[in-house]
Amino acid sequence: MTAARPRSFVPLSLLSLLMTATAACAAPGTPHGDATPSRTAISTSTMPPSFSTVAGSYVAGTADGGALYIRADGKSRFSGPDLVACPTCSTANAPIGTVDFSVTMLRATAAGAYAASGRITAESDPAWAAQLLSGPARAIPVGTPMSLAVAGHAVTLSFLPPSDVLRR
């Protein structure tokens, strides 16, 4: 028959480990030793915000202003009525044109404000896409760098006129 162990039983291997650790920290002549425990350095660098911070749907204030969808992985699509493909159509029955782009970098610029950059990856109608651009080049070929800015719930895209603001 085995005797029951008392409640304060500490295995010998754990007790010897504790005694060794205590002896290593204690310096002669002081009750607790002079050794200070080592500390692991903590990085203070901030991680860039994730695309999920700005992911979602954004729409223009008018029917011909278009819509933007940003995915959590940075792949995005701007769509709007393609009046180049159908000049006699209204914004309600015009075919939808798309410009796809991939955002590859997102950085915080202020509280609730972000800037992103990427490249145009596809466009459904190059003539329509060229009409979107407000600059002198008047073209947005696939591979063109692009950028977007988010301030609160408003987004502006580099390939749209600055007055075209999309909102959540």
CORHUPE-V401653 format. One record per helix or strand of 2 or more residues. SS is the DSSP state (H for helix, E for strand). FROM is the first residue (numbers start at 0). TO is the last residue. If there is no record, write none. Layout:
BEGIN
[[SS	FROM	TO] [SS	FROM	TO]]
END
This chain:
BEGIN
[[H	11	24] [H	50	52] [E	55	58] [H	62	64] [E	66	69] [E	74	80] [E	95	109] [E	112	122] [H	125	131] [E	144	150] [E	153	156] [E	165	166]]
END
